[in-house]
């Protein structure tokens, strides 16, 4: 049974701070990793994809992947109230056509 | 480029009925996946289609089925509805696998199904 674990939160950070979201996965052969943002009542929206160990930056977002530790994280710099949402970590195995999602971390950015 | 389109947005059905949901992927995307989202279980994979072929199926009963047409549009059907089928059903499209990697999924707005 493939599992993706996330702290459900809520994670509260002040505006302008760095928000750090973490995710661990159980399937050691996982190859593709994604972060999605979901606002209440809306569908998930892709923020980042990462496939190799290390960091990947896109604007205020940085995804970090460590396959040896089976760990992926998302950093949000200069957090804004509009970043308040649930963040979903998703993982896919090599040659697999399905994503396994964590249950999400609810982030609240306090003005 | 238009996003993933799902219809209808909302549905109310009675136990025992059946329902069909529709999904039009992003132009050029050949892979369509379906997920069920509930507050307790989160996002759970239903099935994935590529070039009209179901390539993978999640752990759902046979009442849940789907298909994909030659234009990549997809439908999913749920027969003999149960109260527990009430959920947000999300369709997502992608370009499909790229070697050992997967191109990202792009989700539609979902169909909110309520079974009474």
Interface residues (C-beta under 8 A of the other chain):
Chain A: X31 X32 X34 X36 X42 X43 X44 X45 X46 X49 X51 X88 X90 X92 X94 X95 X96 X97 X98 X99 X100 X101 X102 X103 X104
Chain B: X31 X33 X35 X42 X43 X44 X45 X48 X50 X55 X56 X58 X90 X96 X97 X100 X101 X102 X104 X105 X106 X107 X108 X109 X110
